[in-house]
Amino acid sequence: MATEIKVPTLGESVSEATVARWLKQPGAAVALDEPLVELETDKVTLEVNAPAAGTLAEIIAAEGANVEVGAVLGILSDGAANASEVAKPIQAKPEPTPAAAPAAAPAKGGHEPMPAAKKLIAEKGLDAGSIAGTGKDGRVTKGDVIDAAKKPAPAPAAAAPAPAKYQWAAGTAGDRPRAGQEERVRMTRLRQRVAERLKEAQNSAAMLTTFNEVDMTNVMALRNEYKDFFEKRHKVRLGFMSFFVRAAIQALKEIPAVNAEIDGTDIVYKNYYDIGVAVGTPQGLVVPIVRDADKMSFAQIEGKIGELGKKGRDGKLSMEDLTGGTFTISNGGVYGSLMSTPILNPPQSGILGMHKTMDRAVVVNGKVEVRPMMYLALSYDHRIIDGKEAVTFLVRIKECIEDPRRLLLDV
């Protein structure tokens, strides 16, 4: 009995994904719930597990294919004993004869063509090395082979005129003077979505950034004094992010417009505090959400941020982890950034940018002292947040960090 492997529900407002990578090949034995294929959506990369034990009989959606929720990705057959029988229909045609051997050569970029593409190359007698792949990692897809078959044979090199200077600017990639030294890689769905959202923020919001600097002396001293006891007691490290999350919440309660969003002609004020924490992953920047952060202790905040960060690096974030959020904090300081203007995460109206802590000479009580200083940046939507509110918000965060006792007393 055959079992269909289908695209699962991808989350709210997500209806399509891209097949990123098959973890099993036709004929391979598969255990129940064993990961079979990775799908890439606008927000996350997720694994589709085997709905039953058996043998992977057929791959229907090749790597690089776009698939909708409920679409069939492949077929499982019952029992590993049928593997040899299952493999036969997939390779119905015999292996190409020595005369057709060039068709099996690696495509441009050195990657093996997709199985369906390889078969079509052999049928049409094409040279795989001359076909540019548009699939993941530059692999040749069936569509690439079909397009290549439609193109007329290239004219002899001697008959082709040399490209005019700067012709490549308006021509094809082949006209570019250094095309042979370039690598063209299709953007992942996540990267495409990030690009769309960032451009959307620039196009729709009246974005402005205000800056301040914060003296980290007291919060660093407090952390150094209690970090060992904190970790022993709570089994989690005490970082600076929990201080900034708590400080941001205190400021959001005082300036509610920063925790609001515009919906048409309405302003939606949110009386809850779901704080997004920007995390860099191998797939790109994601913003998992610490929900109801105002009800969490320092230890709970640190634990949740650590959990979400690990899930992000492992590609295990779910749609629930990424959906919503009322305000975002981005820490570019971990990469060495001294100052930046963070971009809003729509439909949010504010984002706080943290930066690198550096020793600088500052005037304290009329004397020049060396203090660990950090620049803070608040980007905000000027349509809903006035300049006075933005500056006041940033000053409140500065006050809470410079005197952490305020966070304990809620003043």
Long-range contacts (C-beta under 8 A, 24 or more apart in sequence): 1-77, 1-78, 2-57, 2-75, 2-76, 2-77, 2-78, 3-51, 3-52, 3-54, 3-75, 3-76, 3-77, 3-78, 4-51, 4-72, 4-74, 4-75, 4-76, 5-36, 5-37, 5-48, 5-50, 5-51, 5-72, 5-73, 5-74, 5-75, 5-76, 6-51, 6-70, 6-71, 6-72, 6-73, 7-39, 7-48, 7-67, 7-68, 7-69, 7-70, 7-71, 7-73, 8-46, 8-48, 8-69, 9-69, 10-39, 10-41, 10-46, 10-69, 10-319, 11-41, 11-43, 11-318, 11-319, 11-320, 11-323, 12-319, 12-323, 14-41, 14-42, 14-43, 14-319, 15-68, 15-69, 16-41, 16-66, 16-67, 16-68, 16-69, 17-41, 17-46, 17-66, 17-67, 17-189, 18-64, 18-65, 18-66, 18-67, 18-188, 18-189, 19-61, 19-62, 19-63, 19-64, 19-65, 19-66, 19-67, 19-73, 20-45, 20-63, 20-136, 20-188, 21-63, 21-136, 22-59, 22-63, 23-47, 24-56, 25-56, 25-59, 26-56, 26-57, 26-58, 26-59, 26-86, 26-87, 26-90, 26-115, 27-55, 27-56, 27-83, 27-84, 27-86, 27-87, 27-90, 28-55, 28-56, 28-83, 29-54, 29-55, 29-80, 29-83, 30-54, 30-55, 30-56, 30-76, 36-73, 36-74, 37-73, 37-74, 39-67, 40-188, 40-189, 40-190, 40-283, 41-189, 41-190, 41-319, 42-189, 42-190, 42-192, 42-193, 43-190, 43-193, 43-286, 43-317, 43-319, 43-322, 44-190, 44-286, 44-315, 44-317, 44-318, 44-319, 44-322, 45-190, 45-283, 45-315, 46-318, 48-73, 50-76, 51-76, 52-76, 52-78, 54-78, 54-79, 54-80, 54-82, 55-79, 55-80, 55-82, 55-83, 55-86, 56-86, 57-82, 57-86, 57-90, 58-86, 58-89, 58-90, 59-115, 62-114, 62-115, 62-116, 62-135, 62-141, 62-142, 63-114, 63-135, 63-136, 63-139, 63-141, 64-114, 64-134, 64-135, 64-136, 64-139, 64-141, 64-186, 65-141, 90-115, 91-119, 93-119, 93-122, 93-123, 96-122, 100-125, 102-127, 102-128, 102-129, 103-127, 103-128, 104-128, 105-129, 107-131, 107-132, 107-133, 107-138, 107-139, 107-140, 108-132, 108-133, 108-138, 108-140, 109-133, 109-137, 109-138, 109-183, 111-137, 111-138, 111-139, 111-140, 112-139, 113-139, 113-140, 113-141, 113-145, 114-139, 114-140, 114-141, 114-142, 116-141, 116-142, 117-141, 117-142, 117-144, 117-145, 120-145, 120-146, 121-145, 124-149, 132-184, 134-186, 135-186, 136-186, 137-185, 138-183, 138-184, 138-185, 188-283, 188-284, 190-283, 190-284, 190-286, 191-283, 191-284, 194-284, 194-285, 197-345, 197-346, 198-343, 200-346, 201-343, 201-344, 201-345, 201-346, 202-343, 204-346, 205-344, 205-346, 205-349, 205-381, 205-382, 205-383, 206-381, 206-382, 206-383, 207-343, 207-344, 207-379, 207-380, 207-381, 207-382, 208-379, 208-380, 208-382, 208-387, 208-390, 209-341, 209-342, 209-377, 209-378, 209-379, 209-380, 210-377, 210-378, 210-380, 210-387, 210-390, 210-391, 210-394, 211-339, 211-375, 211-376, 211-377, 211-378, 211-394, 212-375, 212-376, 212-391, 212-394, 212-395, 212-398, 213-373, 213-374, 213-375, 213-376, 213-398, 214-373, 214-374, 214-376, 214-397, 214-398, 214-401, 214-402, 215-362, 215-371, 215-372, 215-373, 215-402, 216-240, 216-357, 216-371, 216-372, 216-373, 216-374, 216-401, 217-371, 217-372, 217-402, 218-401, 218-402, 218-403, 218-404, 219-243, 219-401, 219-402, 219-404, 220-357, 220-372, 222-404, 230-298, 230-299, 233-299, 234-299, 234-302, 234-303, 236-299, 236-302, 236-303, 236-306, 237-302, 237-306, 238-298, 238-302, 239-302, 239-305, 240-354, 241-277, 241-301, 241-302, 241-305, 241-329, 241-331, 242-298, 242-301, 242-302, 242-305, 243-298, 243-400, 243-401, 243-404, 243-407, 244-329, 244-352, 244-354, 244-397, 244-401, 245-275, 245-277, 245-290, 245-293, 245-301, 245-305, 245-329, 246-298, 246-301, 246-400, 246-407, 247-396, 247-397, 247-400, 247-401, 247-407, 248-275, 248-327, 248-329, 248-352, 248-397, 249-273, 249-275, 249-293, 249-294, 250-396, 250-400, 250-406, 250-407, 250-410, 251-393, 251-394, 251-396, 251-397, 251-400, 252-326, 252-327, 252-393, 253-294, 254-392, 254-393, 254-396, 255-385, 255-389, 255-392, 255-393, 255-396, 257-349, 257-384, 257-385, 257-386, 257-389, 258-327, 258-349, 258-350, 258-380, 258-385, 258-389, 258-390, 258-393, 259-326, 259-327, 259-349, 259-350, 260-349, 260-384, 261-326, 261-347, 261-348, 261-349, 261-384, 262-347, 262-349, 262-381, 262-383, 262-384, 263-347, 267-384, 270-326, 272-326, 273-326, 273-327, 274-324, 274-325, 274-326, 274-327, 275-325, 275-326, 275-327, 275-328, 275-329, 276-325, 276-327, 276-328, 276-329, 276-345, 276-348, 277-305, 277-308, 277-309, 277-328, 277-329, 278-328, 278-329, 278-330, 278-331, 279-308, 279-309, 279-312, 279-313, 280-335, 281-312, 281-313, 281-315, 282-313, 282-315, 283-315, 286-312, 286-317, 286-322, 287-322, 287-325, 287-328, 287-345, 288-312, 288-317, 288-321, 288-322, 289-321, 289-322, 289-323, 289-324, 289-325, 291-324, 327-351, 327-352, 328-352, 329-354, 330-354, 331-355, 332-356, 333-357, 333-374, 338-375, 339-375, 339-377, 340-377, 341-377, 341-379, 342-377, 342-379, 343-379, 344-379, 344-380, 344-381, 349-380, 349-381, 349-384, 349-385, 350-378, 350-379, 350-380, 350-381, 350-385, 350-390, 350-393, 351-378, 351-379, 351-380, 352-376, 352-377, 352-378, 352-397, 353-377, 353-378, 353-379
